[in-house]
């Protein structure tokens, strides 16, 4: 039974995960190979803004935070925050962390809520950057350089 959660979006912020009630025993950086980070999931509150999603992209990688959950049932606490299964589907993926290849849950935006050309609000991007301690310097630099909706 899967007992880990790979966060690549706003849940890279450990404080946000704690405030959502997820009981975590350990966190480490991890990489999802063959996918790319996009901000093409429409915000439920602000439809013109984008939230994080990962899309299949051979040769690409997405970095994130791998949370080791206290119990396998802990992941169910995240579903309401991700509006799963309506906005996101929760699926098992293989990520690579310090412990090697590890199976984990992650969320994929459903096609009905995806739109090209969206930008994240700066406040949302700050949640991703709150996971900086778990990310490579190059990935942090890429996140810092992303355009935000306020930059338009």
C-alpha positions, -999 to +999 in steps of 0.1 A: +000+000+000+014+034-010+023+056+019+040+085+002+029+117-015+049+136-041+041+173-041+052+195-070+029+225-066+017+246-036+020+216-013+058+218-016+053+243+013+056+220+044+037+245+065+008+244+041+008+205+043+008+207+081-021+232+082-041+208+060-038+181+087-015+157+068+005+136+093+040+133+079+069+113+094+096+125+069+101+147+039+128+147+012+134+160-022+125+138-052+123+139-089+096+127-113+112+118-146+094+121-180+072+149-169+072+188-170+058+214-147+029+235-162+006+261-147-023+251-169-049+241-143-074+268-139-078+283-104-113+275-090-115+309-074-098+329-102-104+312-135-078+334-153-050+322-131-030+289-133-021+263-107+005+236-110+001+205-130+025+179-145+023+167-181+040+139-199+072+152-215+100+126-223+134+139-212+120+164-187+119+163-149+098+178-122+113+183-088+092+183-056+088+172-020+082+136-012+062+133+020+063+100+039+028+096+054+021+084+089-005+059+075-016+050+040-050+066+047-034+101+052-035+108+015-073+109+017-070+142+037-055+159+006-083+149-018-107+177-007-079+203-010-071+191-046-108+188-054-102+151-064-115+135-084-132+166-101-102+189-107-073+165-101-070+127-103-048+110-077-025+085-093+006+064-084+039+074-099+075+064-095+098+092-082+135+091-074+146+104-040+176+098-018+163+063-011+162+055-049+130+047-069+099+050-047+062+046-055+041+076-045+008+093-049+006+125-069-021+146-086-028+153-123-051+180-134-081+167-153-084+178-190-117+197-183-100+222-160-068+227-180-062+257-203-030+269-220-016+304-215-023+307-177+002+322-153+003+315-115-002+344-091+030+353-072+014+342-039+009+307-053+044+305-066+057+315-032+043+282-019+064+263-043+095+283-033+088+274+003+101+239-006+134+253-016+154+232+009+142+201-010+150+214-045+182+217-066+196+253-070+188+252-107+152+242-102+148+270-076+163+294-101+138+283-128+109+287-104+121+322-094+123+332-131+088+321-140+065+349-151+035+355-128+001+370-135+010+402-117+039+407-141+017+412-171 
